[in-house]
């Protein structure tokens, strides 16, 4: 059942006051229309939580559940505030994940299975090895090769969204048609090596699309945020095909940029850091390792205020990050790049 603001205020008065005893105030909560000055009273913090619930359509089934989520919300609020006081190049903010503990978030929204020892051997050599004089910046969104940001929900299907974004890109480049394709078809049908909502690998998905005859449009095979039964509709509606896929040489920023200058790429990153959960904007250069756990799509690169970055399309909906995107710093001097972004990049090929 839903609780009134007044009931929650009575239940949480003590915990809210103790929270303000040790917490600083948030630097920027424009996501819900609150300023730093607003967060100076118990009423305002409860009001913030209620407004956040309304914005993200959160409903809890019991008083106990709402109390638990409020406690997690407060802890996340403190992390956001403390981080924003320290970092300069990016910032964090409240989003739909603000009532999830970090462990809950990782369990629900990641899903890459990057066992490199089992990675498929790419059948062809790197296409773009001889490319020279790449542009200073590229944005495949402006070139019409990127569909709108999608949302995988709590299904660990990031690998399918990463794959589809790259296939949508090369299909538009070759045919001139931007077509939103079905992640659900990969989840339901590509089961030899990939494991639906429990994770997968983009190379396997590219190989499946190439061998199975193509991928249907999203409107013909819509996403349901869970595993379903494979529906082979090849004879009923059009599909988008690819001829194969290729891997970008590992740990090579130069190679990745050469490929990215020519088409969107599937890339893998470590997204399990807490700052990733609440990333709101800027060029991300925060702490993260190279234990790959999330599939995304690189759709461009550029520079801003002296910081070079790669533009990455995520699959956590348009309310996360910069309207669903994150800019990740490049030229870090690390062979694997920030969050391991250069470790496992690949792309589909399509004959003209």
C-alpha positions as CSV (number, residue, x, y, z in Angstrom):
1,X,0.0,0.0,0.0
2,X,1.1,3.6,-0.5
3,X,2.0,5.7,2.6
4,X,1.1,9.4,3.0
5,X,3.8,12.0,3.4
6,X,2.5,12.7,6.9
7,X,2.7,9.1,7.9
8,X,6.2,8.7,6.6
9,X,7.2,12.0,8.4
10,X,6.1,10.6,11.8
11,X,7.9,7.2,11.2
12,X,11.2,8.7,10.1
13,X,11.6,11.9,12.1
14,X,14.3,10.5,14.3
15,X,16.3,8.9,11.5
16,X,16.1,12.0,9.3
17,X,17.4,14.2,12.1
18,X,20.3,11.8,12.7
19,X,21.0,11.8,9.0
20,X,21.5,15.6,9.0
21,X,23.7,15.3,12.0
22,X,26.5,13.7,9.8
23,X,25.5,14.5,6.2
24,X,26.5,17.4,4.0
25,X,23.9,18.8,1.6
26,X,23.6,17.7,-2.0
27,X,25.3,20.0,-4.5
28,X,22.8,19.5,-7.3
29,X,19.4,17.9,-7.3
30,X,17.9,19.6,-10.3
31,X,16.6,16.2,-11.3
32,X,13.7,16.7,-8.9
33,X,13.6,20.5,-8.7
34,X,15.3,20.9,-5.3
35,X,18.1,23.2,-4.5
36,X,20.8,22.8,-1.8
37,X,19.0,25.4,0.4
38,X,15.8,23.2,0.3
39,X,17.6,20.4,2.1
40,X,17.7,22.1,5.5
41,X,14.8,20.6,7.3
42,X,13.3,17.2,8.0
43,X,10.2,18.0,6.0
44,X,12.3,18.9,2.9
45,X,14.2,15.6,2.9
46,X,11.0,13.6,3.2
47,X,9.4,15.8,0.5
48,X,12.5,15.1,-1.7
49,X,12.0,11.4,-1.2
50,X,8.3,11.6,-2.0
51,X,8.9,13.8,-5.1
52,X,11.6,11.3,-6.3
53,X,9.1,8.5,-5.8
54,X,6.5,10.3,-7.9
55,X,9.0,11.2,-10.6
56,X,10.1,7.6,-11.0
57,X,6.7,6.0,-10.3
58,X,7.9,4.1,-7.2
59,X,5.3,2.3,-5.1
60,X,6.1,0.2,-2.1
61,X,3.9,-2.6,-0.8
62,X,4.4,-2.0,3.0
63,X,5.6,0.5,5.6
64,X,8.6,-1.7,6.2
65,X,9.6,-1.7,2.6
66,X,9.3,2.0,2.3
67,X,11.3,2.6,5.4
68,X,14.1,0.3,4.0
69,X,14.1,2.1,0.7
70,X,14.3,5.5,2.4
71,X,17.3,4.4,4.4
72,X,19.0,3.2,1.2
73,X,18.0,6.5,-0.4
74,X,19.6,8.5,2.3
75,X,22.9,6.5,2.1
76,X,23.0,7.0,-1.7
77,X,22.2,10.7,-1.2
78,X,25.2,11.0,1.1
79,X,27.5,9.2,-1.5
80,X,26.3,11.5,-4.2
81,X,26.9,14.6,-2.1
82,X,30.4,13.5,-0.9
83,X,31.5,12.5,-4.4
84,X,30.3,15.8,-6.0
85,X,32.4,17.7,-3.5
86,X,35.5,15.8,-4.6
87,X,35.3,15.2,-8.3
88,X,35.7,17.9,-11.0
89,X,35.1,16.4,-14.4
90,X,31.8,14.6,-13.9
91,X,28.9,14.6,-11.4
92,X,26.4,12.3,-9.8
93,X,22.7,12.8,-9.2
94,X,19.5,11.1,-8.1
95,X,18.0,8.7,-10.6
96,X,15.7,5.6,-10.7
97,X,18.4,3.5,-9.0
98,X,18.5,5.7,-5.9
99,X,16.5,3.3,-3.7
100,X,18.8,0.3,-4.6
101,X,21.8,-0.8,-2.6
102,X,24.9,-1.1,-4.7
103,X,24.7,-4.9,-4.5
104,X,21.1,-4.9,-5.7
105,X,22.0,-2.6,-8.6
106,X,24.9,-4.8,-9.7
107,X,22.8,-8.0,-9.6
108,X,19.9,-6.5,-11.6
109,X,21.5,-4.2,-14.2
110,X,24.7,-5.9,-15.4
111,X,24.9,-9.0,-17.4
112,X,28.0,-9.4,-19.6
113,X,29.7,-12.8,-19.5
114,X,33.2,-11.9,-20.7
115,X,35.1,-15.2,-20.4
116,X,37.9,-14.1,-22.8
117,X,39.2,-17.7,-22.9
118,X,36.0,-18.7,-24.6
119,X,35.7,-15.7,-26.9
120,X,35.2,-16.7,-30.5
121,X,38.1,-16.5,-32.8
122,X,37.4,-13.7,-35.2
123,X,37.3,-15.2,-38.7
124,X,38.7,-12.1,-40.5
125,X,41.5,-9.5,-39.7
126,X,40.9,-6.0,-38.5
127,X,39.3,-4.0,-41.3
128,X,40.6,-0.6,-40.3
129,X,44.2,-1.3,-39.5
130,X,45.4,0.9,-42.4
131,X,43.0,3.8,-41.7
132,X,44.8,7.2,-41.4
133,X,43.9,10.8,-40.6
134,X,40.7,10.1,-38.7
135,X,38.5,13.1,-37.8
136,X,39.0,14.9,-34.5
137,X,35.5,14.1,-33.5
138,X,32.7,11.7,-34.6
139,X,29.1,11.5,-33.5
140,X,27.1,8.7,-35.1
141,X,23.9,10.1,-33.5
142,X,24.2,13.2,-35.7
143,X,24.9,11.0,-38.7
144,X,21.6,9.3,-38.2
145,X,23.0,5.9,-37.3
146,X,21.8,5.6,-33.7
147,X,18.3,4.7,-32.5
148,X,16.8,6.2,-29.3
149,X,18.1,5.0,-26.0
150,X,16.5,1.8,-24.8
151,X,16.0,0.3,-21.4
152,X,17.0,-3.3,-20.5
153,X,15.2,-3.1,-17.2
154,X,16.2,-5.7,-14.6
155,X,17.0,-8.3,-17.2
156,X,20.7,-8.9,-17.6
157,X,20.5,-8.5,-21.4
158,X,23.1,-5.7,-21.9
159,X,24.9,-7.9,-24.3
160,X,21.9,-8.0,-26.6
161,X,21.4,-4.2,-26.5
162,X,25.1,-3.6,-27.2
163,X,25.0,-6.0,-30.2
164,X,21.8,-4.5,-31.6
165,X,23.1,-1.0,-31.4
166,X,26.1,-1.9,-33.5
167,X,24.0,-3.8,-36.0
168,X,21.6,-0.8,-36.3
169,X,24.5,1.4,-36.9
170,X,26.2,-0.5,-39.7
171,X,22.8,-1.2,-41.3
172,X,22.1,2.5,-41.5
173,X,25.6,3.3,-42.9
174,X,25.2,0.7,-45.6
175,X,21.5,1.1,-46.5
176,X,20.6,4.6,-45.4
177,X,17.8,3.2,-43.3
178,X,17.8,3.5,-39.5
179,X,15.8,0.6,-38.2
180,X,15.2,-0.3,-34.5
181,X,16.0,-4.0,-34.1
182,X,14.9,-6.7,-31.7
183,X,16.9,-7.4,-28.6
184,X,14.2,-9.9,-27.5
185,X,14.9,-12.1,-30.5
186,X,18.5,-12.5,-29.3
187,X,17.4,-13.2,-25.7
188,X,14.9,-15.8,-26.8
189,X,16.7,-17.5,-29.7
190,X,20.4,-17.1,-29.3
191,X,20.8,-19.7,-26.6
192,X,23.7,-21.9,-27.7
193,X,26.3,-19.8,-26.0
194,X,24.4,-16.8,-24.6
195,X,22.1,-17.0,-21.6
196,X,19.3,-14.5,-22.0
197,X,18.7,-12.4,-18.9
198,X,21.6,-14.1,-17.2
199,X,24.2,-12.6,-19.5
200,X,26.0,-13.2,-22.8
201,X,28.7,-12.0,-25.1
202,X,28.4,-9.8,-28.2
203,X,30.6,-11.8,-30.5
204,X,28.3,-14.8,-30.0
205,X,25.3,-12.7,-30.8
206,X,26.9,-11.3,-34.0
207,X,27.7,-14.9,-35.1
208,X,24.1,-15.9,-34.4
209,X,22.7,-13.0,-36.5
210,X,25.0,-13.8,-39.4
211,X,24.2,-17.5,-39.4
212,X,20.5,-17.4,-38.6
213,X,19.5,-15.1,-41.6
214,X,19.1,-11.8,-39.8
215,X,17.3,-9.9,-37.0
216,X,13.7,-8.7,-37.0
217,X,12.5,-5.2,-36.3
218,X,11.8,-4.3,-32.7
219,X,8.1,-3.6,-33.6
220,X,7.8,-7.2,-34.9
221,X,9.5,-8.8,-32.0
222,X,9.1,-6.4,-29.0
223,X,11.1,-6.4,-25.8
224,X,9.3,-7.9,-22.7
225,X,12.1,-7.5,-20.1
226,X,12.3,-11.2,-19.5
227,X,13.1,-14.4,-21.3
228,X,10.5,-15.7,-23.7
229,X,9.9,-18.5,-26.2
230,X,11.8,-18.1,-29.5
231,X,9.4,-17.1,-32.3
232,X,10.9,-17.8,-35.7
233,X,9.1,-15.3,-37.9
234,X,11.5,-15.2,-40.8
235,X,8.8,-15.8,-43.4
236,X,6.4,-13.2,-42.0
237,X,8.4,-10.0,-41.8
238,X,11.6,-8.4,-43.0
239,X,14.9,-8.9,-41.3
240,X,18.2,-7.0,-41.2
241,X,21.2,-9.0,-42.0
242,X,25.0,-8.8,-41.4
243,X,27.7,-10.8,-43.1
244,X,29.9,-11.3,-40.0
245,X,31.8,-9.5,-37.3
246,X,35.3,-8.6,-36.4
247,X,37.2,-7.8,-33.2
248,X,39.2,-4.6,-32.5
249,X,42.7,-5.4,-31.4
250,X,42.8,-5.5,-27.6
251,X,44.1,-2.7,-25.5
252,X,44.6,-0.3,-28.4
253,X,43.0,3.1,-28.2
254,X,44.3,3.9,-31.7
255,X,42.6,0.8,-33.2
256,X,39.3,1.5,-31.4
257,X,39.2,5.1,-32.7
258,X,40.0,4.0,-36.3
259,X,37.1,1.6,-36.1
260,X,34.8,4.1,-34.3
261,X,35.5,6.7,-37.0
262,X,33.8,4.3,-39.4
263,X,30.9,2.8,-37.5
264,X,29.4,2.3,-34.0
265,X,31.0,-0.5,-32.0
266,X,30.1,-2.9,-29.3
267,X,32.3,-2.5,-26.3
268,X,32.5,-4.0,-22.8
269,X,33.3,-2.1,-19.6
270,X,33.4,-2.5,-15.9
271,X,30.2,-0.7,-14.8
272,X,30.0,-2.0,-11.2
273,X,31.5,1.0,-9.6
274,X,29.1,3.0,-7.4
275,X,29.7,6.2,-9.3
276,X,28.4,4.5,-12.4
277,X,25.1,3.9,-10.7
278,X,24.5,7.6,-10.2
279,X,26.4,9.1,-13.1
280,X,24.6,12.2,-14.2
281,X,26.9,14.1,-16.6
282,X,30.4,15.2,-17.5
283,X,33.5,13.3,-18.7
284,X,33.7,10.3,-16.5
285,X,37.2,9.6,-15.1
286,X,36.3,8.0,-11.8
287,X,37.6,4.9,-10.2
288,X,36.8,1.6,-11.9
289,X,38.7,-1.6,-12.8
290,X,38.9,-3.7,-15.9
291,X,36.8,-6.7,-14.8
292,X,34.3,-6.4,-17.6
293,X,30.7,-6.8,-16.6
294,X,28.5,-4.7,-18.9
295,X,28.0,-4.4,-22.6
296,X,27.4,-1.0,-24.2
297,X,27.9,0.7,-27.6
298,X,30.5,3.3,-28.5
299,X,28.9,5.8,-30.8
300,X,31.4,8.6,-31.1
301,X,34.4,10.5,-29.7
302,X,35.4,14.1,-29.1
303,X,36.9,16.6,-26.7
304,X,35.4,19.0,-24.2
305,X,37.3,21.6,-22.0
306,X,40.6,19.8,-22.7
307,X,39.3,16.4,-21.9
308,X,39.1,13.7,-24.6
309,X,36.3,11.2,-24.4
310,X,34.4,8.4,-26.0
311,X,30.6,8.7,-26.2
312,X,28.9,5.6,-25.0
313,X,25.3,4.6,-25.4
314,X,23.9,2.7,-22.4
315,X,20.8,0.6,-22.0
316,X,19.4,2.0,-18.7
317,X,16.9,4.3,-20.2
318,X,17.1,8.0,-21.1
319,X,16.8,9.2,-17.5
320,X,20.2,7.9,-16.6
321,X,23.4,9.9,-17.3
322,X,23.3,12.4,-20.2
323,X,20.0,11.4,-21.6
324,X,21.1,7.7,-21.6
325,X,24.7,8.3,-22.6
326,X,28.0,8.6,-20.8
327,X,31.2,10.3,-21.9
328,X,34.2,8.2,-20.8
329,X,37.6,9.8,-20.7
330,X,40.2,8.6,-23.2
331,X,44.0,9.3,-23.4
332,X,44.3,8.0,-19.9
333,X,47.6,6.3,-20.5
334,X,46.1,2.9,-19.5
335,X,46.4,0.2,-22.1
336,X,42.9,-1.2,-21.4
337,X,41.4,2.3,-21.1
338,X,39.1,3.6,-18.5
339,X,36.9,0.8,-17.1
340,X,38.6,-1.6,-19.6
341,X,36.8,-0.1,-22.6
342,X,39.6,-1.2,-25.0
343,X,39.7,-4.8,-23.9
344,X,36.8,-6.3,-25.8
345,X,35.5,-4.2,-28.7
346,X,33.9,-5.7,-31.8
347,X,31.7,-4.7,-34.7
348,X,29.5,-6.3,-37.3
349,X,30.2,-6.3,-41.0
350,X,27.7,-5.9,-43.8
351,X,28.2,-6.1,-47.5
352,X,26.9,-3.3,-49.7
